Structure formats: structure tokens, C-alpha cells
């Protein structure tokens, strides 16, 4: 009888724990998704993406010094996103806010 109970409880326990993988929110704008797709692991690509999607005079907090790739949105709130991206052996985080389809501000949130 104990085996039957354990057999039924174990899947329920694992399903209730959830997963540790980061999921992109459904509320992520098309512009943010397109920006993240441009980040292919080369600093030149980061520079080009910031130029294409950033407003004029954007302070990019030297984001383009890093070879960012595999970007994901960790949190989304209104038109701002906490983005996580691989850079070599590190993972860097940036808080990006958007206005009228352009990045209006970038905040470096450091490494994980």
C-alpha cells in the first residue's frame, strides 16, 4: 500500500516544485524580442543592436563591451525588462526600459 501511495505522490511533488529554468514572459514586446535575437555573442552585434533599437544619445553603460548571447527576459514590468545574457563564462543582467519602440534607458545589474 505504501508503494502505491508513494507512486502517486512523487509526481505530484515534482510537478508542484516547478522548474528552475527562466521563462520569457508573454508580455515581452516584439521590439525587445528582436533586440535580444541580435545578441549573437559578439560585441559588434551588441553595438549594432543598441544603435538600431536605442534612442538617440542612449547611455548604454558600456553594454557593448561584452559579447552577449542567449538573452532571456527574467522579469517584465510595464515597458521595462530585466534581461539576462551570457558573456563568456559569466551571465550579465541589464534592466532595459522602452519608450515608443526604442530603448530609453539601460541599467547594468551586474553578474549572476
C-alpha positions as CSV (number, residue, x, y, z in Angstrom):
1,X,0.0,0.0,0.0
2,X,2.9,2.4,0.8
3,X,4.3,1.8,-2.6
4,X,1.1,2.8,-4.3
5,X,0.8,6.0,-2.2
6,X,4.5,6.9,-3.0
7,X,3.9,6.2,-6.7
8,X,1.0,8.6,-6.7
9,X,2.7,11.3,-4.5
10,X,6.1,11.6,-6.1
11,X,4.9,13.0,-9.5
12,X,2.6,15.5,-7.6
13,X,5.6,16.7,-5.5
14,X,7.8,17.2,-8.6
15,X,5.1,19.0,-10.5
16,X,4.4,21.4,-7.7
17,X,8.0,22.3,-7.3
18,X,8.2,23.9,-10.8
19,X,11.4,24.2,-12.7
20,X,14.4,26.4,-12.3
21,X,14.6,27.4,-15.9
22,X,13.9,31.0,-16.8
23,X,10.9,31.6,-18.9
24,X,10.3,34.6,-21.1
25,X,7.1,36.4,-20.2
26,X,4.3,36.6,-22.8
27,X,4.2,40.3,-22.1
28,X,7.6,40.9,-23.8
29,X,7.3,43.3,-26.6
30,X,8.2,42.4,-30.2
31,X,11.0,45.0,-30.2
32,X,12.6,43.5,-27.1
33,X,12.5,40.1,-28.6
34,X,14.0,41.4,-31.8
35,X,16.7,43.2,-29.8
36,X,17.7,40.0,-27.9
37,X,17.8,38.0,-31.2
38,X,20.5,40.4,-32.4
39,X,22.8,39.5,-29.5
40,X,24.9,36.7,-31.0
41,X,28.0,36.6,-28.8
42,X,29.9,39.4,-30.5
43,X,30.4,42.9,-29.0
44,X,29.9,44.4,-32.6
45,X,26.5,42.8,-32.7
46,X,25.6,44.4,-29.3
47,X,26.8,47.8,-30.6
48,X,24.7,47.4,-33.8
49,X,21.6,46.3,-31.8
50,X,21.9,49.2,-29.4
51,X,22.2,51.6,-32.4
52,X,19.2,50.1,-34.1
53,X,16.9,49.8,-31.0
54,X,18.3,52.6,-28.7
55,X,17.1,56.2,-28.7
56,X,19.5,58.9,-29.8
57,X,22.0,59.7,-27.1
58,X,21.3,56.5,-25.1
59,X,23.7,55.8,-22.2
60,X,24.3,52.1,-22.8
61,X,26.5,51.8,-19.7
62,X,29.2,50.1,-21.8
63,X,26.9,47.2,-22.5
64,X,28.7,46.9,-25.9
65,X,31.9,45.9,-24.2
66,X,30.6,42.4,-23.7
67,X,30.0,39.5,-26.1
68,X,26.3,39.0,-25.1
69,X,24.3,36.0,-26.3
70,X,21.4,33.7,-25.3
71,X,19.5,36.6,-23.8
72,X,16.3,36.0,-21.9
73,X,13.8,38.1,-20.0
74,X,13.9,37.3,-16.3
75,X,11.2,39.8,-15.3
76,X,8.9,42.1,-17.2
77,X,7.1,45.1,-15.7
78,X,5.2,47.6,-17.9
79,X,7.7,48.5,-20.6
80,X,10.8,47.6,-18.7
81,X,12.6,44.2,-18.7
82,X,15.3,42.6,-16.6
83,X,17.4,40.8,-19.2
84,X,19.9,38.1,-18.5
85,X,22.6,37.2,-21.2
86,X,25.7,35.0,-21.3
87,X,29.0,36.7,-21.7
88,X,31.9,34.3,-21.9
89,X,31.8,32.3,-18.6
90,X,29.6,34.9,-16.9
91,X,26.0,35.8,-17.0
92,X,25.2,39.6,-17.0
93,X,22.0,41.3,-16.2
94,X,20.6,44.5,-17.6
95,X,17.4,46.4,-16.8
96,X,16.1,47.9,-20.1
97,X,13.2,50.4,-20.4
98,X,11.4,51.1,-23.7
99,X,9.5,54.1,-25.0
100,X,7.9,54.4,-28.4
101,X,9.7,51.3,-29.7
102,X,13.2,52.4,-28.6
103,X,15.3,51.6,-25.6
104,X,15.1,54.7,-23.4
105,X,17.4,53.6,-20.6
106,X,19.9,50.8,-19.7
107,X,20.9,49.9,-16.1
108,X,23.7,47.4,-15.5
109,X,22.7,45.0,-12.8
110,X,26.0,43.2,-12.7
111,X,26.7,39.5,-12.9
112,X,25.0,36.4,-11.5
